[in-house]
Amino acid sequence: MAKKEDKKFKDYIDYESPIIKFLNGEQTKLAEEHLKIIKALRINKHMTAKEIHDLYIDEETKKHTYTIKTIYRYLEKLEETDLVKISGHRLTKGKRLSEQLYTRTANIFFKAKKEEVYPEHAEKRKESLKKLHIVLQEIDDSPVIDYKEFEDLLIQKFDYEQEFNKEVVEVISKNKVLTELYSNMDIDFVNYINDLASTLLVLIKKPDLIKKIQKIYKE
């Protein structure tokens, strides 16, 4: 059991999170709903319910926007979906009772595809592609290839990006240098780097697809 000491308290830690966890649709949606807790535990690692409660203080009134009971309900729900776990306890000087400590079930969460979280996203993406087809047609004098061919090309690109993104993530957990690098990165930056890497890998490894995309405008 690891022990973290402070002049006012001692933390006894008996669970340390693994580096990476792949979330399903339900977990991703819940993590987004309680992003403040999820992000705070990424930074602070181990927190008491009271510390988490203090995340919800209104800056103007200096009062909590939720009761501590609500926070416990949130934590219980996050535990049930395996996003948060009790990681130990804290002994505070002058207090007889210890406080439970909470942590994430992984240092880095990789979200499920948006289609798994929000089924309506697939329809929105399709609608976006239709509008993009019109935009490209209007900003250039050259005619654009027909919509079905255009849609197929971009869906292929999106699918390859997802495939390469997963490959990048799988390498992270096996590579010591990358594990250390990613452990110190903010999750938003992690996602940005992975998306950028995935896009570049499509450009590098799928030249035939890129050549087809380059010919979206008919000659």
N, C-alpha and C positions, 0 to 999 in steps of 0.2 A: 504494500500500500504506500503510494507516494504521499508526501506530506508537504504542504505549502504553509509557511509560517509568516505571520504578520504580528506587529506589536499588540494588536487588539484581538486577533483571532488566529486559529490554526485550521487549515483545510486538510482533510484526510481524503485522498483521491484513490479510489479502487477501480476506476475505469478510465482508459484513455481511448479517444476515438481513432478509428482507422483514417487513412488519408482520404479515400474516395468512396462515394456511395452513389449508385444510379437510382434515381427516383422514378416511380411509376406515375401515372396520371393523377391519381388521388393525392399522393404525397406532394407532387409538384404544386398542385392547386392549394393545398393547405399551407405549404411553405410560403407561397406568395401572399396568402391571406395574413400570415403572421410573420411577415418579413422583418419587422423590427426585432422580434425575439431571435429569429434565425441569424440575423446579421450580428446582433450583440453577442451571441454565443460563439460566433466565428472569431470575434475579437478577444473576448474575455475568457473563453474556454469553459470555465466553471462559474456558475452564478447561482445565488439563492433566489427563491421566489420573490423575496423583498427587493432584491436588486433589480430583478426583471420588472417588478411592479413600478419601480422608480423610473423606468424608461417611459412610462406613460404619465408624466407630469406636465400639465399645461404651463407654458412659459409665462403667460400673463397672470393667471390666477394662482400659480404655484401649487395647484391641487391635482391629485390623481384623477385622470379621466375615466379610470376603471377601478373597481374595488379589487382587493386582494383575492376575493373569492373567484372573480372573473379570471384573474391571472392563473389561478390553480386549475380552473376549467380548461383554459387554453393549453396549459402544460400537460394536463391529463390527455387531451385530444392529440397533442403532438407526440406523447408517449405511445398512445394506442396505434398511431400510424408509423411508429419507429423512426421519428425524426429527432426526438429528444429522449434522453435517458438520464436516470439518476446516477451520478458519477461518484458520489461520496457524501461527506457531511462536514459541517463547519462548527467548531467549538469557539464560542466568543467569551472573552473574559467577563466575569460577572453574571453570566447566564448559565443556568443549569441544563437547559435543553439545547440540543444541537439542531442545526438547520440542514435540510437536505440541499445538496448541490446538483445542478442540472447542467448537462452538456449536450452537444449535437451528437448524432450517431455517426458522423463523419466530418472531417475537417472541410472537405469540399463536396458539395452536392451538385450532381449533374442532372438537370431537369429532363423530364420526358419531352417528346415532341409536342408542339403546341396542339396538333390534331388529337393527341391522346388526352390532353388536359381540357381543351375546348373544342368539341366536335365541329362547332360552327366555323372554326378557323379555316378548314379546308375549303369551305364555300367562299370565305372572304378572300383567300389566296387566289381562287379561280377568278373572282370578280376583279381583283387587282391586276391579274394578268390581262384580262380583257381591256381594262382601261390603259394599261401600259402599251398594249398593241396599238391603241388609238393614238396615244401620245407620240410614239415613235413614228407613226404614219404622218402625223401633222407637222412634226419638226424637221422633216426632210422631204425633198422633192421626189426621192426615189421610192418606189412602192415597197411595202413590207411583205414578206412571205405570208401565206394564208394563216389564219389564227390557229388552226389545229396543229400545224407543224411548229408554229411559234411556241404554243403551250407545251408541246411534247419536249422541245429542246430545253426550255427553262425548268420543267419538272425533272428532267434528267440531271440538270445541273444541281438543283436543290437536293435530289436524292444522293448524288455523289458527295455533296458537301456534308450531309448527315453521316454517310459512310466513313468519310475521312475524319470527321469529328470524333466518331466513336473509336477509330484507330488511334488517334492522338491520345484520347483519354486512357485507353488500355495500356499504352506505352508508359504513361505517367506513373502508374502504380508499380511498374517493374523497373523503372529507371531512377537510380538514386539521385542523380543531378536534377532531374525534372521534378521528382517528389519534393525535394528541398525547395526548389524554385517556386513551385505552385503553392506550397504550404504557407509561404510568406506573401502571397498575392491576394488582393481583395477579389471576391467572387465575381464582381462585374468585370474586373480586368481579366480574370481567368476566362470568362466567356468571350470577351473581346478578342483575346489572343487566340483562342481555339477557333473562333469563327474566321479570323483572318488566316490562320494556318490552313483551315479546310478549304477556303477559297483559293489560296495559292496552290494547294495540292491539286485541285481540279485543273487549274491553269497549266500546271507542270505535267501532270500524269494523264490528262484526258485531252490531248491536243486535237484529236479528231472532232470531239464535241465542240471545242472552242472555235475550230475552223468553221463549223456549221453555224455557230452563233454569230461569227463575224460576217456571215453571208445572209443575215436577217433581211437586209435590204437587197432587193432583186437588182441585178445589174441591168 
